[in-house]
Amino acid sequence: MPVYEYECGVCHCRFDRRQRFDEEPVSICPRCQGKARRVLHSVPIVFKGSGFYSTDHGRGWQGTTSRKEEEKPAATGGSSEDAAPKS
């Protein structure tokens, strides 16, 4: 059974009710006996699968480079010891 959230228009109390789909919505607040209404929430969207992120397409996607090109060492022509200053 789904859980519905209600809010009272008088005392602004929020409460939940487990109801079947065919039941009538609650119209009376259990705290102050004021008029209650069902609160509606937005539904989250979850994107699953490939193709939704820029990291999914390594080559040819908006000018990005492939992972193999990023891992290639830069050709400097010397070792790292030659580049360090000697003291």
PDB file with SEQRES, HELIX, SHEET and CRYST1 records, atoms N, CA, C and O in Angstrom:
SEQRES   1 A   87  MET PRO VAL TYR GLU TYR GLU CYS GLY VAL CYS HIS CYS          
SEQRES   2 A   87  ARG PHE ASP ARG ARG GLN ARG PHE ASP GLU GLU PRO VAL          
SEQRES   3 A   87  SER ILE CYS PRO ARG CYS GLN GLY LYS ALA ARG ARG VAL          
SEQRES   4 A   87  LEU HIS SER VAL PRO ILE VAL PHE LYS GLY SER GLY PHE          
SEQRES   5 A   87  TYR SER THR ASP HIS GLY ARG GLY TRP GLN GLY THR THR          
SEQRES   6 A   87  SER ARG LYS GLU GLU GLU LYS PRO ALA ALA THR GLY GLY          
SEQRES   7 A   87  SER SER GLU ASP ALA ALA PRO LYS SER                          
HELIX    1 AA1 SER A   54  ASP A   56  5                                   3    
HELIX    2 AA2 ARG A   67  GLU A   71  1                                   5    
HELIX    3 AA3 SER A   80  ALA A   83  1                                   4    
SHEET    1 AA1 3 ARG A  14  ARG A  18  0                                        
SHEET    2 AA1 3 VAL A   3  CYS A   8 -1                                        
SHEET    3 AA1 3 ALA A  36  ARG A  38 -1                                        
CRYST1    1.000    1.000    1.000  90.00  90.00  90.00 P 1           1          
ATOM      1  N   MET A   1       0.839  -1.181   0.000  1.00  0.00           N  
ATOM      2  CA  MET A   1       0.000   0.000   0.000  1.00  0.00           C  
ATOM      3  C   MET A   1       0.882   1.241   0.000  1.00  0.00           C  
ATOM      4  O   MET A   1       1.895   1.281   0.699  1.00  0.00           O  
ATOM      5  N   PRO A   2       0.516   2.234  -0.761  1.00  0.00           N  
ATOM      6  CA  PRO A   2       1.310   3.470  -0.785  1.00  0.00           C  
ATOM      7  C   PRO A   2       1.069   4.322   0.457  1.00  0.00           C  
ATOM      8  O   PRO A   2       0.031   4.225   1.112  1.00  0.00           O  
ATOM      9  N   VAL A   3       2.056   5.157   0.760  1.00  0.00           N  
ATOM     10  CA  VAL A   3       1.973   6.093   1.874  1.00  0.00           C  
ATOM     11  C   VAL A   3       1.764   7.483   1.293  1.00  0.00           C  
ATOM     12  O   VAL A   3       2.542   7.933   0.451  1.00  0.00           O  
ATOM     13  N   TYR A   4       0.718   8.159   1.739  1.00  0.00           N  
ATOM     14  CA  TYR A   4       0.413   9.502   1.273  1.00  0.00           C  
ATOM     15  C   TYR A   4       0.677  10.499   2.389  1.00  0.00           C  
ATOM     16  O   TYR A   4       0.436  10.207   3.561  1.00  0.00           O  
ATOM     17  N   GLU A   5       1.175  11.681   2.023  1.00  0.00           N  
ATOM     18  CA  GLU A   5       1.428  12.741   2.987  1.00  0.00           C  
ATOM     19  C   GLU A   5       0.319  13.774   2.875  1.00  0.00           C  
ATOM     20  O   GLU A   5      -0.091  14.151   1.777  1.00  0.00           O  
ATOM     21  N   TYR A   6      -0.158  14.223   4.029  1.00  0.00           N  
ATOM     22  CA  TYR A   6      -1.216  15.222   4.092  1.00  0.00           C  
ATOM     23  C   TYR A   6      -0.736  16.405   4.916  1.00  0.00           C  
ATOM     24  O   TYR A   6       0.157  16.279   5.754  1.00  0.00           O  
ATOM     25  N   GLU A   7      -1.358  17.582   4.656  1.00  0.00           N  
ATOM     26  CA  GLU A   7      -1.059  18.781   5.437  1.00  0.00           C  
ATOM     27  C   GLU A   7      -2.368  19.469   5.791  1.00  0.00           C  
ATOM     28  O   GLU A   7      -3.266  19.592   4.959  1.00  0.00           O  
ATOM     29  N   CYS A   8      -2.462  19.914   7.033  1.00  0.00           N  
ATOM     30  CA  CYS A   8      -3.640  20.630   7.501  1.00  0.00           C  
ATOM     31  C   CYS A   8      -3.547  22.092   7.071  1.00  0.00           C  
ATOM     32  O   CYS A   8      -2.483  22.702   7.170  1.00  0.00           O  
ATOM     33  N   GLY A   9      -4.645  22.648   6.601  1.00  0.00           N  
ATOM     34  CA  GLY A   9      -4.678  24.054   6.199  1.00  0.00           C  
ATOM     35  C   GLY A   9      -4.782  25.000   7.367  1.00  0.00           C  
ATOM     36  O   GLY A   9      -4.503  26.190   7.217  1.00  0.00           O  
ATOM     37  N   VAL A  10      -5.182  24.505   8.548  1.00  0.00           N  
ATOM     38  CA  VAL A  10      -5.373  25.356   9.722  1.00  0.00           C  
ATOM     39  C   VAL A  10      -4.108  25.392  10.579  1.00  0.00           C  
ATOM     40  O   VAL A  10      -3.546  26.462  10.815  1.00  0.00           O  
ATOM     41  N   CYS A  11      -3.654  24.208  11.051  1.00  0.00           N  
ATOM     42  CA  CYS A  11      -2.506  24.172  11.968  1.00  0.00           C  
ATOM     43  C   CYS A  11      -1.196  23.807  11.258  1.00  0.00           C  
ATOM     44  O   CYS A  11      -0.148  23.765  11.903  1.00  0.00           O  
ATOM     45  N   HIS A  12      -1.228  23.547   9.964  1.00  0.00           N  
ATOM     46  CA  HIS A  12      -0.063  23.207   9.129  1.00  0.00           C  
ATOM     47  C   HIS A  12       0.666  21.957   9.608  1.00  0.00           C  
ATOM     48  O   HIS A  12       1.861  21.791   9.365  1.00  0.00           O  
ATOM     49  N   CYS A  13      -0.059  21.090  10.284  1.00  0.00           N  
ATOM     50  CA  CYS A  13       0.479  19.812  10.731  1.00  0.00           C  
ATOM     51  C   CYS A  13       0.595  18.884   9.513  1.00  0.00           C  
ATOM     52  O   CYS A  13      -0.314  18.828   8.684  1.00  0.00           O  
ATOM     53  N   ARG A  14       1.704  18.166   9.411  1.00  0.00           N  
ATOM     54  CA  ARG A  14       1.888  17.186   8.326  1.00  0.00           C  
ATOM     55  C   ARG A  14       1.825  15.792   8.930  1.00  0.00           C  
ATOM     56  O   ARG A  14       2.411  15.525   9.980  1.00  0.00           O  
ATOM     57  N   PHE A  15       1.096  14.900   8.242  1.00  0.00           N  
ATOM     58  CA  PHE A  15       0.969  13.533   8.711  1.00  0.00           C  
ATOM     59  C   PHE A  15       0.879  12.594   7.519  1.00  0.00           C  
ATOM     60  O   PHE A  15       0.530  13.006   6.412  1.00  0.00           O  
ATOM     61  N   ASP A  16       1.199  11.329   7.758  1.00  0.00           N  
ATOM     62  CA  ASP A  16       1.207  10.305   6.716  1.00  0.00           C  
ATOM     63  C   ASP A  16       0.103   9.294   6.974  1.00  0.00           C  
ATOM     64  O   ASP A  16      -0.273   9.034   8.117  1.00  0.00           O  
ATOM     65  N   ARG A  17      -0.413   8.724   5.874  1.00  0.00           N  
ATOM     66  CA  ARG A  17      -1.402   7.659   5.965  1.00  0.00           C  
ATOM     67  C   ARG A  17      -1.107   6.597   4.921  1.00  0.00           C  
ATOM     68  O   ARG A  17      -0.843   6.909   3.760  1.00  0.00           O  
ATOM     69  N   ARG A  18      -1.154   5.334   5.344  1.00  0.00           N  
ATOM     70  CA  ARG A  18      -1.075   4.204   4.410  1.00  0.00           C  
ATOM     71  C   ARG A  18      -2.487   3.924   3.936  1.00  0.00           C  
ATOM     72  O   ARG A  18      -3.366   3.601   4.734  1.00  0.00           O  
ATOM     73  N   GLN A  19      -2.702   4.049   2.631  1.00  0.00           N  
ATOM     74  CA  GLN A  19      -4.046   3.864   2.091  1.00  0.00           C  
ATOM     75  C   GLN A  19      -3.988   3.039   0.819  1.00  0.00           C  
ATOM     76  O   GLN A  19      -2.993   3.047   0.094  1.00  0.00           O  
ATOM     77  N   ARG A  20      -5.074   2.330   0.567  1.00  0.00           N  
ATOM     78  CA  ARG A  20      -5.218   1.645  -0.708  1.00  0.00           C  
ATOM     79  C   ARG A  20      -5.562   2.683  -1.772  1.00  0.00           C  
ATOM     80  O   ARG A  20      -5.985   3.795  -1.453  1.00  0.00           O  
ATOM     81  N   PHE A  21      -5.379   2.313  -3.033  1.00  0.00           N  
ATOM     82  CA  PHE A  21      -5.673   3.235  -4.126  1.00  0.00           C  
ATOM     83  C   PHE A  21      -7.155   3.594  -4.190  1.00  0.00           C  
ATOM     84  O   PHE A  21      -7.506   4.706  -4.585  1.00  0.00           O  
ATOM     85  N   ASP A  22      -8.014   2.674  -3.810  1.00  0.00           N  
ATOM     86  CA  ASP A  22      -9.445   2.919  -3.928  1.00  0.00           C  
ATOM     87  C   ASP A  22     -10.053   3.629  -2.720  1.00  0.00           C  
ATOM     88  O   ASP A  22     -11.252   3.906  -2.726  1.00  0.00           O  
ATOM     89  N   GLU A  23      -9.267   3.933  -1.682  1.00  0.00           N  
ATOM     90  CA  GLU A  23      -9.779   4.649  -0.508  1.00  0.00           C  
ATOM     91  C   GLU A  23      -9.899   6.131  -0.796  1.00  0.00           C  
ATOM     92  O   GLU A  23      -9.163   6.689  -1.609  1.00  0.00           O  
ATOM     93  N   GLU A  24     -10.848   6.760  -0.107  1.00  0.00           N  
ATOM     94  CA  GLU A  24     -11.029   8.209  -0.219  1.00  0.00           C  
ATOM     95  C   GLU A  24      -9.883   8.921   0.497  1.00  0.00           C  
ATOM     96  O   GLU A  24      -9.422   8.435   1.530  1.00  0.00           O  
ATOM     97  N   PRO A  25      -9.406  10.062  -0.021  1.00  0.00           N  
ATOM     98  CA  PRO A  25      -8.350  10.811   0.664  1.00  0.00           C  
ATOM     99  C   PRO A  25      -8.841  11.348   2.015  1.00  0.00           C  
ATOM    100  O   PRO A  25     -10.028  11.615   2.200  1.00  0.00           O  
ATOM    101  N   VAL A  26      -7.904  11.498   2.945  1.00  0.00           N  
ATOM    102  CA  VAL A  26      -8.223  12.044   4.258  1.00  0.00           C  
ATOM    103  C   VAL A  26      -8.546  13.520   4.083  1.00  0.00           C  
ATOM    104  O   VAL A  26      -7.824  14.240   3.393  1.00  0.00           O  
ATOM    105  N   SER A  27      -9.636  13.975   4.711  1.00  0.00           N  
ATOM    106  CA  SER A  27     -10.015  15.379   4.564  1.00  0.00           C  
ATOM    107  C   SER A  27     -10.038  16.120   5.895  1.00  0.00           C  
ATOM    108  O   SER A  27     -10.245  17.334   5.918  1.00  0.00           O  
ATOM    109  N   ILE A  28      -9.827  15.402   7.018  1.00  0.00           N  
ATOM    110  CA  ILE A  28      -9.873  16.022   8.341  1.00  0.00           C  
ATOM    111  C   ILE A  28      -8.551  15.776   9.062  1.00  0.00           C  
ATOM    112  O   ILE A  28      -8.060  14.648   9.103  1.00  0.00           O  
ATOM    113  N   CYS A  29      -7.976  16.842   9.633  1.00  0.00           N  
ATOM    114  CA  CYS A  29      -6.727  16.760  10.389  1.00  0.00           C  
ATOM    115  C   CYS A  29      -6.976  16.025  11.703  1.00  0.00           C  
ATOM    116  O   CYS A  29      -7.937  16.340  12.405  1.00  0.00           O  
ATOM    117  N   PRO A  30      -6.129  15.049  12.053  1.00  0.00           N  
ATOM    118  CA  PRO A  30      -6.332  14.333  13.317  1.00  0.00           C  
ATOM    119  C   PRO A  30      -6.005  15.180  14.554  1.00  0.00           C  
ATOM    120  O   PRO A  30      -6.452  14.851  15.653  1.00  0.00           O  
ATOM    121  N   ARG A  31      -5.241  16.251  14.398  1.00  0.00           N  
ATOM    122  CA  ARG A  31      -4.849  17.080  15.546  1.00  0.00           C  
ATOM    123  C   ARG A  31      -5.916  18.129  15.879  1.00  0.00           C  
ATOM    124  O   ARG A  31      -6.365  18.214  17.022  1.00  0.00           O  
ATOM    125  N   CYS A  32      -6.328  18.943  14.866  1.00  0.00           N  
ATOM    126  CA  CYS A  32      -7.233  20.062  15.152  1.00  0.00           C  
ATOM    127  C   CYS A  32      -8.590  19.938  14.468  1.00  0.00           C  
ATOM    128  O   CYS A  32      -9.435  20.819  14.624  1.00  0.00           O  
ATOM    129  N   GLN A  33      -8.812  18.873  13.722  1.00  0.00           N  
ATOM    130  CA  GLN A  33     -10.061  18.623  13.001  1.00  0.00           C  
ATOM    131  C   GLN A  33     -10.290  19.632  11.870  1.00  0.00           C  
ATOM    132  O   GLN A  33     -11.418  19.796  11.404  1.00  0.00           O  
ATOM    133  N   GLY A  34      -9.210  20.317  11.424  1.00  0.00           N  
ATOM    134  CA  GLY A  34      -9.305  21.249  10.308  1.00  0.00           C  
ATOM    135  C   GLY A  34      -9.282  20.513   8.974  1.00  0.00           C  
ATOM    136  O   GLY A  34      -9.195  19.286   8.933  1.00  0.00           O  
ATOM    137  N   LYS A  35      -9.359  21.266   7.897  1.00  0.00           N  
ATOM    138  CA  LYS A  35      -9.388  20.679   6.560  1.00  0.00           C  
ATOM    139  C   LYS A  35      -7.965  20.296   6.133  1.00  0.00           C  
ATOM    140  O   LYS A  35      -7.058  21.126   6.186  1.00  0.00           O  
ATOM    141  N   ALA A  36      -7.772  19.044   5.711  1.00  0.00           N  
ATOM    142  CA  ALA A  36      -6.459  18.548   5.285  1.00  0.00           C  
ATOM    143  C   ALA A  36      -6.468  18.324   3.779  1.00  0.00           C  
ATOM    144  O   ALA A  36      -7.515  18.082   3.177  1.00  0.00           O  
ATOM    145  N   ARG A  37      -5.287  18.408   3.184  1.00  0.00           N  
ATOM    146  CA  ARG A  37      -5.141  18.154   1.746  1.00  0.00           C  
ATOM    147  C   ARG A  37      -3.918  17.284   1.523  1.00  0.00           C  
ATOM    148  O   ARG A  37      -2.985  17.294   2.327  1.00  0.00           O  
ATOM    149  N   ARG A  38      -3.922  16.540   0.440  1.00  0.00           N  
ATOM    150  CA  ARG A  38      -2.801  15.664   0.099  1.00  0.00           C  
ATOM    151  C   ARG A  38      -1.659  16.500  -0.475  1.00  0.00           C  
ATOM    152  O   ARG A  38      -1.886  17.381  -1.305  1.00  0.00           O  
ATOM    153  N   VAL A  39      -0.443  16.228  -0.036  1.00  0.00           N  
ATOM    154  CA  VAL A  39       0.748  16.934  -0.515  1.00  0.00           C  
ATOM    155  C   VAL A  39       1.342  16.124  -1.665  1.00  0.00           C  
ATOM    156  O   VAL A  39       1.585  14.925  -1.527  1.00  0.00           O  
ATOM    157  N   LEU A  40       1.573  16.782  -2.794  1.00  0.00           N  
ATOM    158  CA  LEU A  40       2.161  16.123  -3.957  1.00  0.00           C  
ATOM    159  C   LEU A  40       3.637  16.485  -4.057  1.00  0.00           C  
ATOM    160  O   LEU A  40       4.015  17.640  -3.865  1.00  0.00           O  
ATOM    161  N   HIS A  41       4.462  15.495  -4.358  1.00  0.00           N  
ATOM    162  CA  HIS A  41       5.899  15.693  -4.492  1.00  0.00           C  
ATOM    163  C   HIS A  41       6.320  15.396  -5.922  1.00  0.00           C  
ATOM    164  O   HIS A  41       5.668  14.623  -6.624  1.00  0.00           O  
ATOM    165  N   SER A  42       7.406  16.011  -6.346  1.00  0.00           N  
ATOM    166  CA  SER A  42       7.938  15.718  -7.670  1.00  0.00           C  
ATOM    167  C   SER A  42       8.598  14.347  -7.662  1.00  0.00           C  
ATOM    168  O   SER A  42       9.084  13.882  -6.631  1.00  0.00           O  
ATOM    169  N   VAL A  43       8.608  13.718  -8.809  1.00  0.00           N  
ATOM    170  CA  VAL A  43       9.166  12.379  -8.948  1.00  0.00           C  
ATOM    171  C   VAL A  43      10.615  12.511  -9.424  1.00  0.00           C  
ATOM    172  O   VAL A  43      10.874  13.216 -10.400  1.00  0.00           O  
ATOM    173  N   PRO A  44      11.568  11.845  -8.752  1.00  0.00           N  
ATOM    174  CA  PRO A  44      12.961  11.923  -9.207  1.00  0.00           C  
ATOM    175  C   PRO A  44      13.158  11.156 -10.503  1.00  0.00           C  
ATOM    176  O   PRO A  44      12.488  10.153 -10.750  1.00  0.00           O  
ATOM    177  N   ILE A  45      14.077  11.631 -11.325  1.00  0.00           N  
ATOM    178  CA  ILE A  45      14.405  10.973 -12.585  1.00  0.00           C  
ATOM    179  C   ILE A  45      15.810  10.405 -12.460  1.00  0.00           C  
ATOM    180  O   ILE A  45      16.735  11.115 -12.065  1.00  0.00           O  
ATOM    181  N   VAL A  46      15.974   9.141 -12.790  1.00  0.00           N  
ATOM    182  CA  VAL A  46      17.269   8.478 -12.718  1.00  0.00           C  
ATOM    183  C   VAL A  46      17.637   8.022 -14.124  1.00  0.00           C  
ATOM    184  O   VAL A  46      16.904   7.246 -14.736  1.00  0.00           O  
ATOM    185  N   PHE A  47      18.762   8.497 -14.639  1.00  0.00           N  
ATOM    186  CA  PHE A  47      19.249   8.096 -15.947  1.00  0.00           C  
ATOM    187  C   PHE A  47      20.210   6.935 -15.765  1.00  0.00           C  
ATOM    188  O   PHE A  47      21.229   7.068 -15.087  1.00  0.00           O  
ATOM    189  N   LYS A  48      19.893   5.808 -16.363  1.00  0.00           N  
ATOM    190  CA  LYS A  48      20.756   4.631 -16.270  1.00  0.00           C  
ATOM    191  C   LYS A  48      21.202   4.235 -17.663  1.00  0.00           C  
ATOM    192  O   LYS A  48      20.510   4.495 -18.647  1.00  0.00           O  
ATOM    193  N   GLY A  49      22.359   3.608 -17.738  1.00  0.00           N  
ATOM    194  CA  GLY A  49      22.868   3.153 -19.024  1.00  0.00           C  
ATOM    195  C   GLY A  49      23.947   4.070 -19.544  1.00  0.00           C  
ATOM    196  O   GLY A  49      24.267   5.086 -18.928  1.00  0.00           O  
ATOM    197  N   SER A  50      24.501   3.711 -20.668  1.00  0.00           N  
ATOM    198  CA  SER A  50      25.588   4.509 -21.238  1.00  0.00           C  
ATOM    199  C   SER A  50      25.016   5.641 -22.080  1.00  0.00           C  
ATOM    200  O   SER A  50      23.892   5.561 -22.577  1.00  0.00           O  
ATOM    201  N   GLY A  51      25.802   6.682 -22.227  1.00  0.00           N  
ATOM    202  CA  GLY A  51      25.428   7.787 -23.089  1.00  0.00           C  
ATOM    203  C   GLY A  51      24.884   9.000 -22.386  1.00  0.00           C  
ATOM    204  O   GLY A  51      24.539   9.974 -23.055  1.00  0.00           O  
ATOM    205  N   PHE A  52      24.785   8.998 -21.063  1.00  0.00           N  
ATOM    206  CA  PHE A  52      24.224  10.134 -20.351  1.00  0.00           C  
ATOM    207  C   PHE A  52      25.273  11.079 -19.786  1.00  0.00           C  
ATOM    208  O   PHE A  52      24.946  12.191 -19.372  1.00  0.00           O  
ATOM    209  N   TYR A  53      26.520  10.651 -19.763  1.00  0.00           N  
ATOM    210  CA  TYR A  53      27.567  11.477 -19.192  1.00  0.00           C  
ATOM    211  C   TYR A  53      28.645  11.733 -20.236  1.00  0.00           C  
ATOM    212  O   TYR A  53      28.827  10.923 -21.146  1.00  0.00           O  
ATOM    213  N   SER A  54      29.360  12.843 -20.119  1.00  0.00           N  
ATOM    214  CA  SER A  54      30.416  13.151 -21.083  1.00  0.00           C  
ATOM    215  C   SER A  54      31.580  12.183 -20.963  1.00  0.00           C  
ATOM    216  O   SER A  54      32.361  12.043 -21.904  1.00  0.00           O  
ATOM    217  N   THR A  55      31.714  11.514 -19.826  1.00  0.00           N  
ATOM    218  CA  THR A  55      32.798  10.545 -19.659  1.00  0.00           C  
ATOM    219  C   THR A  55      32.504   9.220 -20.352  1.00  0.00           C  
ATOM    220  O   THR A  55      33.392   8.375 -20.464  1.00  0.00           O  
ATOM    221  N   ASP A  56      31.278   9.024 -20.817  1.00  0.00           N  
ATOM    222  CA  ASP A  56      30.929   7.782 -21.492  1.00  0.00           C  
ATOM    223  C   ASP A  56      31.537   7.698 -22.891  1.00  0.00           C  
ATOM    224  O   ASP A  56      31.771   6.599 -23.392  1.00  0.00           O  
ATOM    225  N   HIS A  57      31.794   8.832 -23.524  1.00  0.00           N  
ATOM    226  CA  HIS A  57      32.312   8.858 -24.886  1.00  0.00           C  
ATOM    227  C   HIS A  57      33.694   9.492 -24.867  1.00  0.00           C  
ATOM    228  O   HIS A  57      33.810  10.716 -24.807  1.00  0.00           O  
ATOM    229  N   GLY A  58      34.746   8.677 -24.919  1.00  0.00           N  
ATOM    230  CA  GLY A  58      36.101   9.201 -24.826  1.00  0.00           C  
ATOM    231  C   GLY A  58      36.599   9.832 -26.107  1.00  0.00           C  
ATOM    232  O   GLY A  58      37.297  10.844 -26.051  1.00  0.00           O  
ATOM    233  N   ARG A  59      36.268   9.275 -27.258  1.00  0.00           N  
ATOM    234  CA  ARG A  59      36.786   9.780 -28.530  1.00  0.00           C  
ATOM    235  C   ARG A  59      35.711  10.503 -29.313  1.00  0.00           C  
ATOM    236  O   ARG A  59      34.584  10.025 -29.439  1.00  0.00           O  
ATOM    237  N   GLY A  60      36.071  11.650 -29.832  1.00  0.00           N  
ATOM    238  CA  GLY A  60      35.197  12.365 -30.739  1.00  0.00           C  
ATOM    239  C   GLY A  60      34.005  13.033 -30.079  1.00  0.00           C  
ATOM    240  O   GLY A  60      33.060  13.417 -30.768  1.00  0.00           O  
ATOM    241  N   TRP A  61      34.024  13.177 -28.786  1.00  0.00           N  
ATOM    242  CA  TRP A  61      32.901  13.805 -28.110  1.00  0.00           C  
ATOM    243  C   TRP A  61      33.309  15.204 -27.672  1.00  0.00           C  
ATOM    244  O   TRP A  61      33.992  15.355 -26.659  1.00  0.00           O  
ATOM    245  N   GLN A  62      32.917  16.194 -28.389  1.00  0.00           N  
ATOM    246  CA  GLN A  62      33.164  17.607 -28.121  1.00  0.00           C  
ATOM    247  C   GLN A  62      34.640  17.916 -27.906  1.00  0.00           C  
ATOM    248  O   GLN A  62      34.998  18.678 -27.008  1.00  0.00           O  
ATOM    249  N   GLY A  63      35.484  17.330 -28.724  1.00  0.00           N  
ATOM    250  CA  GLY A  63      36.893  17.667 -28.706  1.00  0.00           C  
ATOM    251  C   GLY A  63      37.694  17.049 -27.588  1.00  0.00           C  
ATOM    252  O   GLY A  63      38.827  17.475 -27.361  1.00  0.00           O  
ATOM    253  N   THR A  64      37.182  16.082 -26.885  1.00  0.00           N  
ATOM    254  CA  THR A  64      37.946  15.454 -25.813  1.00  0.00           C  
ATOM    255  C   THR A  64      38.864  14.399 -26.395  1.00  0.00           C  
ATOM    256  O   THR A  64      38.640  13.910 -27.502  1.00  0.00           O  
ATOM    257  N   THR A  65      39.884  14.054 -25.658  1.00  0.00           N  
ATOM    258  CA  THR A  65      40.837  13.055 -26.111  1.00  0.00           C  
ATOM    259  C   THR A  65      40.501  11.712 -25.512  1.00  0.00           C  
ATOM    260  O   THR A  65      39.795  11.626 -24.507  1.00  0.00           O  
ATOM    261  N   SER A  66      41.000  10.680 -26.121  1.00  0.00           N  
ATOM    262  CA  SER A  66      40.741   9.354 -25.593  1.00  0.00           C  
ATOM    263  C   SER A  66      41.639   9.101 -24.386  1.00  0.00           C  
ATOM    264  O   SER A  66      42.613   9.818 -24.159  1.00  0.00           O  
ATOM    265  N   ARG A  67      41.304   8.094 -23.637  1.00  0.00           N  
ATOM    266  CA  ARG A  67      42.055   7.765 -22.435  1.00  0.00           C  
ATOM    267  C   ARG A  67      43.484   7.370 -22.782  1.00  0.00           C  
ATOM    268  O   ARG A  67      44.403   7.680 -22.025  1.00  0.00           O  
ATOM    269  N   LYS A  68      43.696   6.683 -23.923  1.00  0.00           N  
ATOM    270  CA  LYS A  68      45.044   6.263 -24.321  1.00  0.00           C  
ATOM    271  C   LYS A  68      45.926   7.468 -24.597  1.00  0.00           C  
ATOM    272  O   LYS A  68      47.109   7.461 -24.256  1.00  0.00           O  
ATOM    273  N   GLU A  69      45.363   8.506 -25.211  1.00  0.00           N  
ATOM    274  CA  GLU A  69      46.152   9.708 -25.502  1.00  0.00           C  
ATOM    275  C   GLU A  69      46.530  10.440 -24.221  1.00  0.00           C  
ATOM    276  O   GLU A  69      47.608  11.029 -24.144  1.00  0.00           O  
ATOM    277  N   GLU A  70      45.657  10.411 -23.210  1.00  0.00           N  
ATOM    278  CA  GLU A  70      45.954  11.086 -21.951  1.00  0.00           C  
ATOM    279  C   GLU A  70      47.047  10.378 -21.178  1.00  0.00           C  
ATOM    280  O   GLU A  70      47.788  11.021 -20.435  1.00  0.00           O  
ATOM    281  N   GLU A  71      47.170   9.049 -21.337  1.00  0.00           N  
ATOM    282  CA  GLU A  71      48.132   8.282 -20.570  1.00  0.00           C  
ATOM    283  C   GLU A  71      49.524   8.271 -21.198  1.00  0.00           C  
ATOM    284  O   GLU A  71      50.475   7.829 -20.554  1.00  0.00           O  
ATOM    285  N   LYS A  72      49.670   8.746 -22.442  1.00  0.00           N  
ATOM    286  CA  LYS A  72      50.981   8.755 -23.089  1.00  0.00           C  
ATOM    287  C   LYS A  72      51.891   9.751 -22.395  1.00  0.00           C  
ATOM    288  O   LYS A  72      51.474  10.882 -22.142  1.00  0.00           O  
ATOM    289  N   PRO A  73      53.124   9.366 -22.078  1.00  0.00           N  
ATOM    290  CA  PRO A  73      54.053  10.321 -21.471  1.00  0.00           C  
ATOM    291  C   PRO A  73      54.518  11.345 -22.516  1.00  0.00           C  
ATOM    292  O   PRO A  73      54.627  11.039 -23.704  1.00  0.00           O  
ATOM    293  N   ALA A  74      54.780  12.525 -22.056  1.00  0.00           N  
ATOM    294  CA  ALA A  74      55.241  13.570 -22.956  1.00  0.00           C  
ATOM    295  C   ALA A  74      56.687  13.286 -23.363  1.00  0.00           C  
ATOM    296  O   ALA A  74      57.505  12.908 -22.524  1.00  0.00           O  
ATOM    297  N   ALA A  75      57.003  13.466 -24.639  1.00  0.00           N  
ATOM    298  CA  ALA A  75      58.367  13.227 -25.140  1.00  0.00           C  
ATOM    299  C   ALA A  75      59.195  14.469 -24.852  1.00  0.00           C  
ATOM    300  O   ALA A  75      59.028  15.500 -25.503  1.00  0.00           O  
ATOM    301  N   THR A  76      60.108  14.366 -23.856  1.00  0.00           N  
ATOM    302  CA  THR A  76      60.933  15.520 -23.483  1.00  0.00           C  
ATOM    303  C   THR A  76      62.336  15.392 -24.034  1.00  0.00           C  
ATOM    304  O   THR A  76      63.046  16.391 -24.147  1.00  0.00           O  
ATOM    305  N   GLY A  77      62.751  14.185 -24.379  1.00  0.00           N  
ATOM    306  CA  GLY A  77      64.081  13.989 -24.924  1.00  0.00           C  
ATOM    307  C   GLY A  77      65.154  13.805 -23.868  1.00  0.00           C  
ATOM    308  O   GLY A  77      66.308  13.554 -24.215  1.00  0.00           O  
ATOM    309  N   GLY A  78      64.823  13.918 -22.619  1.00  0.00           N  
ATOM    310  CA  GLY A  78      65.793  13.728 -21.547  1.00  0.00           C  
ATOM    311  C   GLY A  78      65.159  13.072 -20.355  1.00  0.00           C  
ATOM    312  O   GLY A  78      63.946  12.869 -20.318  1.00  0.00           O  
ATOM    313  N   SER A  79      65.962  12.744 -19.395  1.00  0.00           N  
ATOM    314  CA  SER A  79      65.417  12.115 -18.195  1.00  0.00           C  
ATOM    315  C   SER A  79      65.006  13.174 -17.197  1.00  0.00           C  
ATOM    316  O   SER A  79      65.322  14.351 -17.369  1.00  0.00           O  
ATOM    317  N   SER A  80      64.314  12.772 -16.171  1.00  0.00           N  
ATOM    318  CA  SER A  80      63.872  13.717 -15.165  1.00  0.00           C  
ATOM    319  C   SER A  80      65.042  14.224 -14.324  1.00  0.00           C  
ATOM    320  O   SER A  80      64.946  15.293 -13.721  1.00  0.00           O  
ATOM    321  N   GLU A  81      66.146  13.475 -14.275  1.00  0.00           N  
ATOM    322  CA  GLU A  81      67.294  13.924 -13.496  1.00  0.00           C  
ATOM    323  C   GLU A  81      67.981  15.112 -14.163  1.00  0.00           C  
ATOM    324  O   GLU A  81      68.528  15.973 -13.474  1.00  0.00           O  
ATOM    325  N   ASP A  82      67.959  15.171 -15.523  1.00  0.00           N  
ATOM    326  CA  ASP A  82      68.584  16.289 -16.224  1.00  0.00           C  
ATOM    327  C   ASP A  82      67.802  17.576 -16.012  1.00  0.00           C  
ATOM    328  O   ASP A  82      68.388  18.659 -16.027  1.00  0.00           O  
ATOM    329  N   ALA A  83      66.474  17.479 -15.811  1.00  0.00           N  
ATOM    330  CA  ALA A  83      65.651  18.673 -15.686  1.00  0.00           C  
ATOM    331  C   ALA A  83      65.759  19.283 -14.301  1.00  0.00           C  
ATOM    332  O   ALA A  83      65.489  20.474 -14.146  1.00  0.00           O  
ATOM    333  N   ALA A  84      66.143  18.514 -13.284  1.00  0.00           N  
ATOM    334  CA  ALA A  84      66.240  19.052 -11.923  1.00  0.00           C  
ATOM    335  C   ALA A  84      67.514  19.860 -11.774  1.00  0.00           C  
ATOM    336  O   ALA A  84      68.568  19.423 -12.238  1.00  0.00           O  
ATOM    337  N   PRO A  85      67.455  21.033 -11.135  1.00  0.00           N  
ATOM    338  CA  PRO A  85      68.664  21.848 -10.924  1.00  0.00           C  
ATOM    339  C   PRO A  85      69.573  21.173  -9.895  1.00  0.00           C  
ATOM    340  O   PRO A  85      69.116  20.591  -8.911  1.00  0.00           O  
ATOM    341  N   LYS A  86      70.873  21.272 -10.160  1.00  0.00           N  
ATOM    342  CA  LYS A  86      71.861  20.661  -9.259  1.00  0.00           C  
ATOM    343  C   LYS A  86      72.281  21.708  -8.238  1.00  0.00           C  
ATOM    344  O   LYS A  86      72.453  22.881  -8.570  1.00  0.00           O  
ATOM    345  N   SER A  87      72.444  21.274  -6.995  1.00  0.00           N  
ATOM    346  CA  SER A  87      72.852  22.223  -5.974  1.00  0.00           C  
ATOM    347  C   SER A  87      74.222  21.940  -5.450  1.00  0.00           C  
ATOM    348  O   SER A  87      74.709  22.660  -4.578  1.00  0.00           O  
TER     349      SER A  87                                                      
END                                                                             
